[in-house]
Amino acid sequence: MIKNISNLGDAALYCDFGKEVNKETNSKVIKYFKTLKEKKVKGIINLTPSYNKLIISFDLKKVNYREVKKIVENLDVKEIQSEFSKKIEIPVCCIESFSLDIERLEKKLSLSRDNIYENFFNKEYFCYMTGFIAGMPFLGDLDKNMRTNRLETPRVKVPKGSVGLTEQFTNIYTFESPGGWNIIGNTPLEIFDSLKIDSPNLISPGDTVIFKQISLKDYKNYNE
Amino acid sequence: MSSYFEIIRAGINTTFQDDGRKNLYHIGIPFSGAMDKRNYILANSLVGNRIDKPVIEFAYQGPLIKYRGDKINFVITGDVKFKLIKNKNEIDGNCYESYTIEDGDQIDIISTNKSVYGYLAISGEFDLKFQWGSCSINTKANIGSNKGQKLQSSQKIEIQNINQNQIKKKLNYINTRIEKIRVIKGTNFDYFSNEGKKIFFEKEFIVSKLSDRMGMRLEGPYIENIAETNIRSEGLIKGVIQVPADGNPIIMLSDHGTIGGYPKIGVIISADYDKLVQLSSGSKLKFQEVELTDAETLFKLYEMETQNLISQII
């Protein structure tokens, strides 16, 4: 299933699953990720799944590239059991002060804001990966008519909880962070909780996400 | 009596660090941990600690600390100018040599010499909260001990379990500097023009001021990309050299973002990472290509050298 394995430096494997970025390719990445994670292979210290790649970094004191490559090539990859993947509902409020880039989106997409919201909330999204900042999920796919580029100049601070769009993907800023995605709304839900040691991130690769539009009143009452 | 450090001056970027966190890249949490692993290990070894204990890491200017409590040994590693102040007597300190301090003494870590990071270890334990098995502070994500923030002036750090059988230790070692950093070609090496590749391995680059625990930015001749200046976002590891559209390389360091979308021209070999992070802003460096098997051998040698140093501690 892996198209090509090469080395990324002297302490990591770079597994390429092919050029296509879609659910099918990504599901293969996630299968390898979950199988390796469960197997707890000696010397492997980090696994980073992304759209179509899996990076496996290891402790060069314990193992080397050829040894880890052999393990990955001979891996018995399991089908993902249904209990591994969850369906999660994310409440999002889209009042003007949260929907920072709605005017830009209207222009770029040539759609009215009602159309944009209707399209956005009327879909299930698939979690391709999490990362960049702790717990940030990269979800897809947006419909073709909802796709646009990043902001020309990224914001220095995107507020925590912001829900952004770029190309075929949507994400959630788990912390205040710099960023260039088009912000459509804000969620009161805690997406990353560092106090939950075992599973600090609410959304994991392979999960399904649906967004539900809520009022400002519900937003304010959410954590009470 | 309780023992503690009182921070009189915090320094520029003073944090607690240890061996770092594992198995969290997939949720977006980087490795962190001491930037210069060899000096971290030596610091612990020189006060008789297990080598993976928390230490104080500082960058450029270090902290001024007042000590309160029972006798304790401390050591500073790296290439650091510091003073020990005992009853108004000032003593110039030597790195890699442990000293005993008692109630009221001060440690003034003035600055690192032509390097970035230094380490302070004690023959006792800092009272710290661990997060995912590590005290390492990542100030960008507010993860780790001290609420994920760098040390502040006037804060107190409690110290416990002071080793009762501590003896002073010493190592004759000079922390050398290298300006030739060895790399393995990256997965997007062929995105760059022949001229760009040549420049990468032949020309000098300068470490920019905009460097921190997340990354080291370099300035130098333009490295031309003839394919794509963006790739599909994918995982990163420390030591990866990305080249964004402006042609200036950025090297991922210990607190790096876990995912990135710029082409990877190369990766620093593991044996040279400790030396790389010590290159201060304004330093010049050159890249030299090595093959994977050579990099593996060089790492073994580097590890043996570190073990040798530990065994030379008297």
Chai-1 contact restraints between the chains, C-beta under 6 A:
chainA,res_idxA,chainB,res_idxB,connection_type,confidence,min_distance_angstrom,max_distance_angstrom,comment,restraint_id
A,N7,B,L292,contact,1.0,0.0,6.0,A-B,restraint_1
A,L8,B,T187,contact,1.0,0.0,6.0,A-B,restraint_2
A,L8,B,V267,contact,1.0,0.0,6.0,A-B,restraint_3
A,G9,B,I184,contact,1.0,0.0,6.0,A-B,restraint_4
A,G9,B,G239,contact,1.0,0.0,6.0,A-B,restraint_5
A,G9,B,V267,contact,1.0,0.0,6.0,A-B,restraint_6
A,D10,B,I269,contact,1.0,0.0,6.0,A-B,restraint_7
A,D10,B,S270,contact,1.0,0.0,6.0,A-B,restraint_8
A,D10,B,L292,contact,1.0,0.0,6.0,A-B,restraint_9
A,D10,B,A295,contact,1.0,0.0,6.0,A-B,restraint_10
A,D10,B,E296,contact,1.0,0.0,6.0,A-B,restraint_11
A,A11,B,S270,contact,1.0,0.0,6.0,A-B,restraint_12
A,A12,B,I237,contact,1.0,0.0,6.0,A-B,restraint_13
A,Y14,B,T187,contact,1.0,0.0,6.0,A-B,restraint_14
A,I45,B,K22,contact,1.0,0.0,6.0,A-B,restraint_15
A,N46,B,Y25,contact,1.0,0.0,6.0,A-B,restraint_16
A,L47,B,H26,contact,1.0,0.0,6.0,A-B,restraint_17
A,T48,B,Y25,contact,1.0,0.0,6.0,A-B,restraint_18
A,T48,B,H26,contact,1.0,0.0,6.0,A-B,restraint_19
A,T48,B,G235,contact,1.0,0.0,6.0,A-B,restraint_20
A,S50,B,S233,contact,1.0,0.0,6.0,A-B,restraint_21
A,S50,B,E234,contact,1.0,0.0,6.0,A-B,restraint_22
A,S50,B,G235,contact,1.0,0.0,6.0,A-B,restraint_23
A,Y51,B,R232,contact,1.0,0.0,6.0,A-B,restraint_24
A,K53,B,E234,contact,1.0,0.0,6.0,A-B,restraint_25
A,I55,B,G235,contact,1.0,0.0,6.0,A-B,restraint_26
A,S57,B,I237,contact,1.0,0.0,6.0,A-B,restraint_27
A,L60,B,S270,contact,1.0,0.0,6.0,A-B,restraint_28
A,L60,B,F299,contact,1.0,0.0,6.0,A-B,restraint_29
A,N64,B,E296,contact,1.0,0.0,6.0,A-B,restraint_30
A,T130,B,I27,contact,1.0,0.0,6.0,A-B,restraint_31
A,T130,B,G28,contact,1.0,0.0,6.0,A-B,restraint_32
A,G131,B,G28,contact,1.0,0.0,6.0,A-B,restraint_33
A,G131,B,T258,contact,1.0,0.0,6.0,A-B,restraint_34
A,G131,B,I259,contact,1.0,0.0,6.0,A-B,restraint_35
A,F132,B,G28,contact,1.0,0.0,6.0,A-B,restraint_36
A,F132,B,G257,contact,1.0,0.0,6.0,A-B,restraint_37
A,F132,B,I259,contact,1.0,0.0,6.0,A-B,restraint_38
A,I133,B,G28,contact,1.0,0.0,6.0,A-B,restraint_39
A,A134,B,G28,contact,1.0,0.0,6.0,A-B,restraint_40
A,A134,B,I29,contact,1.0,0.0,6.0,A-B,restraint_41
A,A134,B,A141,contact,1.0,0.0,6.0,A-B,restraint_42
A,G135,B,I27,contact,1.0,0.0,6.0,A-B,restraint_43
A,G135,B,G28,contact,1.0,0.0,6.0,A-B,restraint_44
A,M136,B,G28,contact,1.0,0.0,6.0,A-B,restraint_45
A,N201,B,I27,contact,1.0,0.0,6.0,A-B,restraint_46
